[in-house]
Amino acid sequence: MGLELKAEEKSILSLFTGDKNQYVIPPYQRPYSWTEEQCRELFEDLERAFEDEQVSGYFLGNIVIASSLEDKNRLEVIDGQQRLTTLTLLIKALLFFDKNNKRLKNSIWEFDDRTDKQLAQKLKTMVFQDRDSQFLKDSLELELDSDDCKVSKEDNQFKKNICYFFNRLGDLEIKTLYKFADFLLYDVSILPIQTQGADKSIARENAIKIFETINNRGISLSDSDIFKAKLFSMALSKNKSDEFIKKWNLLYKQCITIGYNIDYIFEIYMYIIKAQNKAEYKNIGIRDFFTKQKDSPFENKEYDEIIDDIFKIYKAVKIYKDIIHNPNKQTKWIQIIDLIENKKITIGLIIYLYINDDILNIESFSKNYIRFFYNYAMYGDFLYTKLLYSIVNKNEQNTFKEINKDYKSQELFLFYQSDDMYALNFYLKNTTNALSMYSLKDKINIDKKINIDKKINIDKKINIDKKTNIDKKKISKFLEENINDY
């Protein structure tokens, strides 16, 4: 079934006043970010088109919006919030000089048909990061005199931009300004591409598909943007929107501090849920998992449970990060895991920390975990799924034993049973050079940039052929010459 959409070029006046529509910037969108420089470029483009008698109008490009049958007049802005917001600020600045222009007023606010009472903003933002909603409202209520427009570095971008327009318009003669207002309303156009659906989620999904297909300017919505919207909706239904805003902003800042993005937190969450349900969902992305699968926590958990899970995952990620930055003898094996630079391997360890909430047994687990990944490299994802299931059920030691029992070839048996670091170095050459890097004299504080060229390549140094028998004495002699004893 094709996407249900409509597209018709509209003047700015028709866009804002043609119907009783309200354009809503949803909470998952990023904050308003246009700078004064971008406002200058827009204004000067409009000014040139206005002054050029050979030009009949100006086209501002397309926007993508979503509407649902359940709420036809609330149009969710998927792409175009920067232009719509900036246009609204420009119209407000024009209104200061053209106070009796009802067309300008009706482009900013909706009024009661009989009483002329101001009812609502035509453009509303629900973006809670950086207080966008309040800043837009405050800007539209400014008196816009010379005192109001004394801008400082501390002022928000809404005020800076509306004051930029105010100052530029103040340089025009009043008759020219009236004509410019008419030009903006009647001769400047935009193409809204509108998708429709039975409910908001379907309409939004369709609009995002269109946006990702045609967008060549902005940044595509991240997975966490979509999840943020779902959580915000759940919080609203529980009258916890203010609480959620504080928690999400805190999580956002914390993730930046430790060098991860929120998408990574949700990716780990997906693996936890999959392991809890013994589900594989091969080749499924985290967005589809959380929005389409029946196992999604959005389908099975309450708002508070999900928030608790997310912050618990963040705590586990931070523990992992702290270990990498401040290693000790107990945690040296985690450094090896970090050096492997395999996301799945790291996620499995973080899930262990999530479930156990401490590092008391991390050394024993990490040693077995590295051994496990030699098996993983040979036998594939089903072993990984099996291990994650055991970790979330606090039964990983049995899984390690089962792997050894089920795949007890001579090589694997020697490998798994041995506590000999020499043997580990040999076998892990099939998976990573990380152990070889780790086995240099400086065992605890590894600097990847310094040591990367000093990796010990066991294959080349002692000419081991996979098909030949293992010469343990030869390996031991070589390693003793290059590596401090463990």
N, C-alpha and C positions, 0 to 999 in steps of 0.2 A: 504494500500500500504506500503510495507516494505521500510526501509531506503536504499538509494542508497549509497553504500560505497565500498571501496576496501582497502585491507591491504596486504602489501608485505614487508618482512624484507629487509632492505637496509643497505649497508655499509655507513659509514659517507661520503666517497667520492661520492658515488652514490646519497646519500640524497641531497648533496649540488650542485653537478655538473651534475647529470644525465640528467636533463632538464633545460630549462631556467626559472626555478621557482624562485620566491622570496617569502620567508617566512615573513609574516607580523604579528607582534604582535599588535592586535587591541587596540584602545584607552580604551576600557572598562576593559582591564586586569589590574591587580594590578602591581605596579612597581617591577622592578627586585630586588630580595631580598636575593639571595644566599650570604652567608658570606664566609670569608676565611676558616672557619672550614669545610664547605660543599665542597669547592673547594679542600681542603686537602684530604678529604675522597674520592672524585672522582679520584683525581690524584693518590693516593696510591692504589686504586682498579685497575686502569688501569696499573700502574707500576707492581703490583703483577702478573696480567694476562700476561703482556708483558714478564716478566722474567720467568714465569712458562712454561717450554717446553711441559708440558703435556696438556696445555690449548691452544686450537686452535683459540680462539677469545674471545670477551667480548660483552655481550648484555646489552644495556643501557635502555631497556624497551620500552614502546610505547609512542607515542605522538598522539594527535588528531588534525586534520587539516580540514579545509573546503574550497572547491573550487566551483566556480559557472561557468556556461556556458558563462556568459557575461565577465568573466575575468579569464580564465583558469590558467594562470601562476602566479596569486597572491593567495598564499595559506594562509588563515587566521589561525593563531595558537590559538586553543581553549585550549589545554593542552600541556605543554612541553616547555613553554617559558624560564623557568629557565635553563633547560638542553641545549636547543639550543643556548641560549645566552652565557652560560659558555663554551660550546664547541667552539663557535666562538672566544671567548677570548683566549682559549687555542691554537687554530690554529694560531691566530695572534702572540702569543708568540713564537710558534714553527717557524714561518716564519722568525723571527729575526735571528735565528741560521741557518736556511735552506733557505737562500734568493733566491736561484734559483729554488726552488721547485714550479713549475707552478700549481701542484695539490693543494697545500696549498693556493696559491693566488686565484685560481678559486673557492675555497670553501668559500672565504670571499667576493669576488667581482665578478660581471659579467663584462666581457670585450667584446669590439667590435671584431667580428671574423676577421676583416681585418686590423684594425689599432691598435689593442691591447689597445685601449683607455678604461680606467676604467669608467664603466657606472653607476653601482649601487651596493649597498650592497646586499649580498644574504639574509641576515637577517636584517629586518628593524623593528624598534619598533615605534609605534604611541602613546605609553603611554605618556601622557603629565605630569602626576603627578611625582614629583621629577626629572623632566627634563631628563627622560630616553633616549629619542631620541638623544639629544645632547651629553649626556655622552657616549652612545655607539659609536657614530660617532667619538668623540674625542679620545676614547680608541683605535679605529682601525687606527687612524692617528698618534698615538704615535711612536716616534723613538725607544723607548724601550732600552735606555741605562741606565747605573747605576744612572745617574742624574735624568732621567725621573721617575725612580722607587723609588725615595725617598718618601715614602708614609707617610702622616700625618692623624690624626683623621678626619680632615676636608674633606679629599678627598672622592669622591663618590665611591660606591661599585664596579662599573665597573673598575675603575683604580686600586683599591685595589686588585681585583681578578686577573686582567691581570698581575699585577706586582708580585703577588704571584707565578703565573705560570712561569713568566720570571726568577725569582730567583731559583725556583726548577729546571727548565731545565738547568740553568747555571751550575748546579752541575754535569751534565752528560758529558761524553766524546762525541766528535762530531760524531764519528761513531755510538755510541749507540743512540745518539739523532736522527740521520737519520733513523735508524731502528725503533725507537719509533714513529717517524712521519709516516712511512709506516704502522706500526701496527695500529695506530689510524685511518688512512684513509681507509685501506683495511680490517682490521680484527675486528674492533669495529663496531657493528651494532645497528640499532634502528628499531622499527616497527611503521611506520606512518600509522595510521588509517584515511583514507580520505573519507569524505562524500562529495557528490555532489548535486547540486540543480540548478534549472533554474536561480535563482538569489541568491545574497549573503545572504539575510535574510533566505531563505529556507535552504541553505547549512549550515548556522550558527546554525539554530535551530536543524537540524539533528545532527550536530556535538556535540552540547551541550547535547543532549539526550544520545549520545554514551558516552561522557565524564562522565556524572553523573551516568551512569550505571556501568562503569568499574573503575572509579577513586577511589583509596583507599589511596592516598597519600596527595594530596593537598586539598585546600578549594574550594568548589563549587562556581561558579560565583554568586554573589549576584544579586538581581533584579536591584539595582541601577547601577551595572556594565553594564547591558544591556541597561538601559535607558540612561546612559552616552554616550554609543556608538551611539544611535539614535540621541541624541541632538547634538553630535559632528558632525555627518553627516549633520544634518540640518544647523549647523553653517558654515560648509565648503561650502555649496551651497549658503550661503549668504555672503561669504568672511568675516566671523566673528569668525574664529577658534581661533585666539589669544584672543579675547574678552571672548569667552566661556571658554577657559582654565583658565583664571584668575578668572572668576565667579565661575566655578565649584570648583576650589581649595579653594576659599574663603568660599563657602558653606560647603565644606568638613571640613574645620577647625572650622567654626562656630558651626556646628553640634556636633563635638567632644567636644567643649567648654561647651555646655549646656547638654551634656550627652545623645544625641540621634544620631542615624545613619540616613543616607540619605534615606534608605528604608522607614523609618517611615514618612518622608515628602511625599513620593510618595503614601504611603497608605492613608494618609489624603486626598491627591489630588484625589485619586480614589473615596473616599466617596463624595467629593464635586461634581465631574463630575456625579456620579450616582444620586445624589440628584437633580442636575440641570436638569437631563433628566428623573426623576421619574423612574429610572431603579433600579432593585434589583440585578440581576446577582448572584443569590445565589450560594455559594460554589465556587466562582471563585477567584483565587489568583491574586495578583496585577500584576505579570508578564504577565499572560494571558490577563488580562484586558487591559493593555497598549499596548500589541503587537498583540492582535487578535480581540478585540472588535471594532465595528464601531464607538463607542462613545469615543474612546481613543483620547486624545488631540493630539497625534502624527498624527492622521488622520484628525483632524478638526481645528488645530490651527497653527499659525505661530511660528517660533522659539522664537521671542521676547516675544510673549504672554505667552508661556510656562515658559520661564525663569522668567518673572515677577510674574507669579502665584506661582512658587516654592519659590521664595524669600519672597513673601507675606505670604505664609504658614509658612516659617521659622520664620518670624517676630511674627506670632500668637503663635507659639510654645514657642518662647522666652518670650513673655508676660506671658504666662501661667506658665512657669518655674520661672520667676521672682516673680510672685504672691505667688507661693508655698514657695519660699525661703524668701520672705519679706511680710508676711501677715499683714493685718490690719482688722479693723472691717467691712469694706465694702466687703472685699474679703474672710471672714471667711468661707462662704459657699463653696467656691472653694476648700478649704482644705478638706471639707467633701467629695467632688467629687474625690479629689486626693486619699483619704484614701480608697475609694471603690475599687480601683485598678482593674477597669474594663476598658479595652482599648477602647471599643466602647463609653462608657460614656465620657471618656477623649477626644476622637476625636470629639464628638459632641460639646463639650465646645470650643475646639480649632477652630472648624469651625465657631462658633459664633464670636470668636475674629477675625478670618480671614475676615468675612463679615463686621463686625462693626468697626474693626480697632481701638477700644478703649475699656475702661472698665467702661464707665459712667453708663451704666445700668446693670452692671454685677451682682449686688446683687439681683435685682428683677428677672433677668433671671435665676440665679443659684438656687434660692429658688423654682421657678416653675419647673426647670429642675430636681431637686431631687425628687419632687413630681411625676413628669412624670415617673421616672424610677421605681416607685412602679407599675404603670400601665404596663410599659414595661416588667417587670418581669412576669406579669400575662398574657399579651396578645401577646408578641413576636415581631419579627422583623418588621412587617408591620407598627407598630406604630413608631418605630425608623426611618424607611424610610420616613414616613410621616412628622416627626418632622424635619429631616435634610432638606427635600424639603422646608419646611416653613422657616427654618433658612436661607438658601441660598437665599430665596426670601424675606427676612426681614419681615416675617409674622408669627413668632413663637407664638406670644401671642394668635392669633386666634386658632392656633392648640391646645394650652393648653386648651382653652375654649371648643373646639370641643371634646377633649378627655374626659373632665369632663361631657359633655352633652351626649356623646355616651356611656359612661361606668359608668353611675351613679347608681351603686349599693349603698346600704346604707353605706357600709364601705368606698368605694371610695369617695362618696359624702362628708362624714365627713372628710376624709383625705385631700381631695383636697381643701375644703373650709376653713379648719382650718389654722390659723397662729400659733396655739398652738404648741410649740416645744415638748411638752409632747406627743401629738398625733403623731407627726412626728417620735419621738423615737419609739413609739409602732409599727406603721405601717412599718417602715423601717427595723424592725427586720426580715422581710421576704426577704429583699434584701441584707442587709449589717449590720455589727456592727459598721460601721464608725461613725455614729452619737453618738453612745454610748461612743466611744473613745473620740469623740470631746467634749462630755458633761462633762468631768472632769473639775476641777477648772481652769487648765491652758488651756484656750480656744484658744489662738492664736498660740502659738508656741508648736505644738505637736511633741513629740519625739516618733516615732513609737516603737523604741526598748525599751524605758522605760515604756510606757503606754500600750503596747500590752497585758500585763498580768493583766491589771487593767480594762479591758473592762467590762462594765455593761451588764450582760446578763439578760434582762428583763424577759424572759420566766422563768428562774430559780428563780429569786429573788422574783417575785410576783405571780408565778404559774398561768400565764394566759393560758387558753386553747383557741385555735382558734375558737372552736365551741361555746364557751360561749359568753355572751354579754360583752361589754367593760365596765369595772368598772373604769370610769374616775377618781373618787375620790381616789381610791386605787393607780392608776398610779401616780396621782399628788402628793399624800403624799410621795410615795417612791422617786420620782424624786426630790422633794423639799429637801429631806434629803441628796441627793447625788450630786445635780447639782446647780450651781449658777444660778440665774435668768438671762434670756436673755434680 
